[in-house]
Amino acid sequence: MLSLIVVAMVTVAAGFVVWANDKRHAKYGISMPAGVALAVGMLSWIILMAAGLGYQPGLTWIPWILPMALGTGAGAAAVLYLGKHRTSQDTARLTAILRL
């Protein structure tokens, strides 16, 4: 159970770091990348533990490292997609408003 808590704390922290490093972070909330990272990290931890990959000799790192990496990657992917998508949507809406 301790590994779940560590995974949750690290993925949330990584989500905040991803948000802080994005130049378009004003387009979405601060909790979006942290929430995505947390959800993916926790879900992958649950799946890995249910698959029996936890607490076995030689495989102990999998339920610790892999969910953190997957969560961080998902948070970064969400930021890249959402930042780009929201910027183009906002620009299109502003252009439409200014043409009136």
C-alpha positions in Angstrom: 0.0 0.0 0.0 2.9 2.3 0.6 3.9 2.1 -3.1 0.4 3.4 -4.1 0.9 6.5 -1.9 4.4 7.1 -3.3 3.1 6.7 -6.9 0.2 9.1 -6.2 2.5 11.8 -4.7 5.2 11.5 -7.4 2.7 11.6 -10.3 0.8 14.6 -8.9 4.1 16.4 -8.4 5.2 15.5 -11.9 1.9 16.8 -13.2 2.5 20.2 -11.5 6.0 20.3 -12.9 4.7 19.6 -16.4 2.2 22.4 -16.0 4.8 24.8 -14.8 7.1 24.1 -17.7 4.4 24.6 -20.4 4.5 28.0 -22.0 0.7 27.8 -22.7 -0.3 26.9 -19.2 -2.7 29.8 -19.0 -5.0 28.0 -21.4 -6.0 25.3 -18.9 -6.1 24.8 -15.1 -3.2 23.9 -12.9 -4.9 20.7 -11.8 -5.5 19.2 -15.3 -2.0 17.7 -15.9 -1.7 16.6 -12.2 -5.2 15.0 -12.4 -4.4 13.2 -15.6 -1.0 12.0 -14.3 -2.6 10.8 -11.1 -5.4 9.0 -12.8 -3.1 7.2 -15.2 -0.5 6.4 -12.5 -3.1 5.0 -10.1 -4.9 3.0 -12.8 -1.6 1.5 -14.1 -0.6 0.6 -10.6 -3.8 -1.2 -10.0 -3.5 -3.1 -13.3 0.1 -4.1 -12.6 -0.7 -5.3 -9.1 -3.8 -7.2 -10.3 -1.6 -8.8 -13.0 0.7 -10.1 -10.2 3.8 -8.1 -11.1 4.2 -6.6 -7.7 6.5 -7.7 -4.9 8.3 -10.5 -6.8 12.0 -10.9 -7.0 13.4 -9.1 -10.0 10.1 -7.3 -10.7 9.8 -5.1 -7.7 10.6 -2.0 -9.7 7.7 -2.4 -12.1 4.8 -1.3 -9.8 7.0 1.6 -8.5 8.6 3.1 -11.6 6.3 2.2 -14.5 3.2 3.9 -13.1 5.2 7.0 -12.3 6.6 7.1 -15.9 3.2 6.4 -17.5 1.5 9.1 -15.4 4.1 11.7 -16.2 4.0 10.8 -19.9 0.2 11.0 -19.9 0.2 14.4 -18.1 2.7 15.7 -20.7 0.7 14.3 -23.6 -2.5 15.9 -22.3 -0.7 19.3 -21.9 0.7 19.1 -25.4 -2.6 18.2 -26.9 -4.8 20.5 -24.9 -2.5 23.5 -25.0 -2.2 23.3 -28.8 -5.9 22.6 -29.3 -7.1 25.3 -26.9 -4.8 27.9 -28.4 -6.1 27.2 -31.9 -9.7 27.3 -30.7 -9.2 30.5 -28.8 -7.6 32.1 -31.8 -10.4 31.0 -34.1 -13.1 32.3 -31.7 -11.3 35.6 -31.3 -10.9 36.0 -35.0 -14.6 35.3 -35.5 -15.6 37.8 -32.8 -13.3 40.5 -34.3 -14.8 40.0 -37.8 -18.2 41.0 -36.6 
